[in-house]
Amino acid sequence: MKGETSNGKSKLFEILARVFGGYYHCIQSDNLKPGSSSANPTPDLASTLFNCRIVTTEELEGKLNENRVKQITGNSCVTFRNMYESSQGGIPTAKLFTTTNNLPDCRATEAFQDRVVAIPFMSRFVNKPHRSKYGSTDMERMNMWWNDRTLGVF
């Protein structure tokens, strides 16, 4: 999910967390960055990819470990390791979602492009609504128009 700040990306994740309960989990974005390999412990991934339906990460910036993303999102066996444990693996059951203000850097191979969909969040929600030159917000003007029109009917 891509878009500027204050547009509801994080709120959507909060809603998904409430709806999916224990089948929802958030991981650190470092798990998807270069330098993370299956030899290093990845408890976030090991405990969530096989027990959840939705895995999210927020503010994914910089470069992306495309091979890791392809492994997680493909239908092949993936191996991860918890701290002080041996490797474990299986076919991930979770779908991966991430929020970002800017798309991360990647080579975008065809296999990677087939697995990634950018969902644009183009609206922006702010605490101070736009005031028109008439001194009222657009919503207040619409309500005034609505009340003037409907009061004449009754």
Kinemage of the C-alpha trace (Angstrom):
@kinemage 1
@onewidth
@group {chain A} dominant
@subgroup {mainchain}
@vectorlist {calphas} color= white
{ca met a 1} P 0.000 0.000 0.000
{ca lys a 2} L 1.604 3.198 -1.197
{ca gly a 3} L 0.722 6.795 -0.459
{ca glu a 4} L 1.574 9.955 1.404
{ca thr a 5} L 1.159 10.313 5.139
{ca ser a 6} L -2.230 10.720 6.857
{ca asn a 7} L -4.195 8.693 4.343
{ca gly a 8} L -5.430 5.683 6.308
{ca lys a 9} L -2.873 2.959 5.528
{ca ser a 10} L -2.116 2.276 9.194
{ca lys a 11} L -5.810 2.492 10.126
{ca leu a 12} L -6.552 -0.209 7.564
{ca phe a 13} L -3.938 -2.423 9.256
{ca glu a 14} L -5.579 -1.758 12.637
{ca ile a 15} L -8.932 -2.879 11.222
{ca leu a 16} L -7.364 -6.011 9.713
{ca ala a 17} L -5.740 -6.813 13.074
{ca arg a 18} L -9.119 -6.639 14.834
{ca val a 19} L -10.891 -8.685 12.164
{ca phe a 20} L -8.269 -11.434 11.863
{ca gly a 21} L -7.200 -11.536 15.532
{ca gly a 22} L -4.558 -14.242 16.028
{ca tyr a 23} L -4.307 -14.816 12.294
{ca tyr a 24} L -2.774 -11.325 11.887
{ca his a 25} L 0.823 -10.434 12.751
{ca cys a 26} L 3.187 -7.528 12.111
{ca ile a 27} L 6.892 -8.083 11.397
{ca gln a 28} L 9.865 -5.719 11.298
{ca ser a 29} L 10.702 -4.356 7.857
{ca asp a 30} L 14.357 -5.403 8.364
{ca asn a 31} L 13.275 -8.972 7.562
{ca leu a 32} L 12.692 -7.909 3.954
{ca lys a 33} L 15.879 -5.888 3.446
{ca pro a 34} L 19.167 -7.077 1.926
{ca gly a 35} L 21.616 -8.624 4.348
{ca ser a 36} L 19.024 -10.817 6.010
{ca ser a 37} L 19.653 -14.437 5.141
{ca ser a 38} L 18.112 -17.701 6.221
{ca ala a 39} L 21.323 -18.489 8.150
{ca asn a 40} L 20.532 -15.651 10.564
{ca pro a 41} L 17.755 -16.107 13.124
{ca thr a 42} L 14.444 -14.714 11.886
{ca pro a 43} L 11.982 -15.382 14.707
{ca asp a 44} L 9.446 -12.897 13.328
{ca leu a 45} L 9.158 -14.834 10.105
{ca ala a 46} L 9.486 -18.305 11.576
{ca ser a 47} L 6.633 -17.828 14.002
{ca thr a 48} L 4.237 -16.008 11.692
{ca leu a 49} L 4.448 -17.217 8.113
{ca phe a 50} L 3.089 -20.646 8.970
{ca asn a 51} L 0.501 -19.690 11.597
{ca cys a 52} L -1.091 -16.521 10.192
{ca arg a 53} L -3.142 -15.428 7.213
{ca ile a 54} L -2.025 -11.791 7.044
{ca val a 55} L 1.489 -10.548 7.837
{ca thr a 56} L 2.174 -6.824 7.634
{ca thr a 57} L 5.160 -4.541 7.852
{ca glu a 58} L 5.172 -0.762 7.922
{ca glu a 59} L 7.373 1.884 6.342
{ca leu a 60} L 9.439 -0.285 4.044
{ca glu a 61} L 12.177 2.058 2.792
{ca gly a 62} L 15.360 1.614 0.761
{ca lys a 63} L 16.359 -1.608 -0.958
{ca leu a 64} L 14.360 -4.791 -0.842
{ca asn a 65} L 15.569 -8.404 -0.638
{ca glu a 66} L 13.696 -9.597 -3.716
{ca asn a 67} L 14.649 -13.250 -3.256
{ca arg a 68} L 13.250 -13.240 0.286
{ca val a 69} L 9.986 -11.661 -0.933
{ca lys a 70} L 9.723 -14.199 -3.763
{ca gln a 71} L 10.260 -17.058 -1.289
{ca ile a 72} L 7.636 -15.751 1.116
{ca thr a 73} L 5.017 -15.018 -1.528
{ca gly a 74} L 5.589 -18.097 -3.686
{ca asn a 75} L 4.121 -21.541 -3.157
{ca ser a 76} L 7.409 -23.242 -2.372
{ca cys a 77} L 8.945 -24.499 0.857
{ca val a 78} L 10.677 -21.788 2.895
{ca thr a 79} L 13.191 -22.288 5.720
{ca phe a 80} L 13.558 -19.961 8.725
{ca arg a 81} L 15.205 -20.244 12.123
{ca asn a 82} L 14.208 -19.119 15.619
{ca met a 83} L 16.833 -17.988 18.121
{ca tyr a 84} L 18.840 -20.929 19.515
{ca glu a 85} L 16.811 -23.445 17.496
{ca ser a 86} L 17.352 -25.483 14.388
{ca ser a 87} L 15.853 -24.455 11.075
{ca gln a 88} L 12.214 -25.112 10.366
{ca gly a 89} L 10.207 -24.686 7.224
{ca gly a 90} L 7.128 -25.255 5.193
{ca ile a 91} L 4.875 -23.511 2.713
{ca pro a 92} L 3.812 -20.094 4.051
{ca thr a 93} L 0.086 -19.634 4.624
{ca ala a 94} L 0.279 -15.860 5.167
{ca lys a 95} L -0.148 -13.084 2.632
{ca leu a 96} L 2.315 -10.225 2.993
{ca phe a 97} L 1.175 -6.580 3.041
{ca thr a 98} L 3.363 -3.526 3.539
{ca thr a 99} L 2.827 0.216 3.752
{ca thr a 100} L 5.220 2.733 2.325
{ca asn a 101} L 5.308 6.375 1.357
{ca asn a 102} L 7.678 5.628 -1.538
{ca leu a 103} L 8.170 2.377 -3.408
{ca pro a 104} L 11.338 0.534 -2.297
{ca asp a 105} L 14.295 0.136 -4.650
{ca cys a 106} L 14.346 -3.147 -6.527
{ca arg a 107} L 15.439 -4.609 -9.851
{ca ala a 108} L 11.863 -5.686 -10.502
{ca thr a 109} L 12.411 -8.982 -12.280
{ca glu a 110} L 9.366 -10.513 -13.940
{ca ala a 111} L 8.944 -13.091 -11.157
{ca phe a 112} L 9.020 -10.290 -8.581
{ca gln a 113} L 6.571 -8.104 -10.527
{ca asp a 114} L 4.120 -11.009 -10.680
{ca arg a 115} L 4.045 -11.163 -6.873
{ca val a 116} L 3.810 -7.457 -5.989
{ca val a 117} L 0.780 -5.200 -6.373
{ca ala a 118} L 0.994 -1.518 -5.417
{ca ile a 119} L -2.333 -0.339 -3.995
{ca pro a 120} L -2.460 3.468 -4.195
{ca phe a 121} L -3.855 5.436 -1.254
{ca met a 122} L -4.493 8.800 -2.869
{ca ser a 123} L -6.686 10.543 -0.278
{ca arg a 124} L -5.308 12.518 2.636
{ca phe a 125} L -7.079 13.056 5.956
{ca val a 126} L -6.092 16.080 8.033
{ca asn a 127} L -7.289 17.631 11.284
{ca lys a 128} L -7.767 21.069 9.736
{ca pro a 129} L -10.282 20.889 6.886
{ca his a 130} L -9.878 23.256 3.972
{ca arg a 131} L -11.688 26.554 4.507
{ca ser a 132} L -13.215 28.169 1.492
{ca lys a 133} L -13.092 31.892 0.754
{ca tyr a 134} L -16.564 32.165 2.345
{ca gly a 135} L -15.200 31.190 5.773
{ca ser a 136} L -16.758 27.751 6.136
{ca thr a 137} L -15.455 24.317 5.323
{ca asp a 138} L -16.654 22.555 2.224
{ca met a 139} L -18.592 20.089 4.399
{ca glu a 140} L -20.302 22.910 6.339
{ca arg a 141} L -21.308 24.592 3.069
{ca met a 142} L -22.717 21.314 1.774
{ca asn a 143} L -24.728 20.844 4.997
{ca met a 144} L -26.033 24.416 4.786
{ca trp a 145} L -27.111 23.811 1.188
{ca trp a 146} L -28.722 20.506 2.153
{ca asn a 147} L -30.646 22.058 5.087
{ca asp a 148} L -31.850 25.026 3.002
{ca arg a 149} L -33.117 22.702 0.262
{ca thr a 150} L -34.767 20.128 2.514
{ca leu a 151} L -36.432 22.604 4.904
{ca gly a 152} L -38.408 24.045 2.003
{ca val a 153} L -39.873 20.610 1.285
{ca phe a 154} L -41.495 20.268 4.713
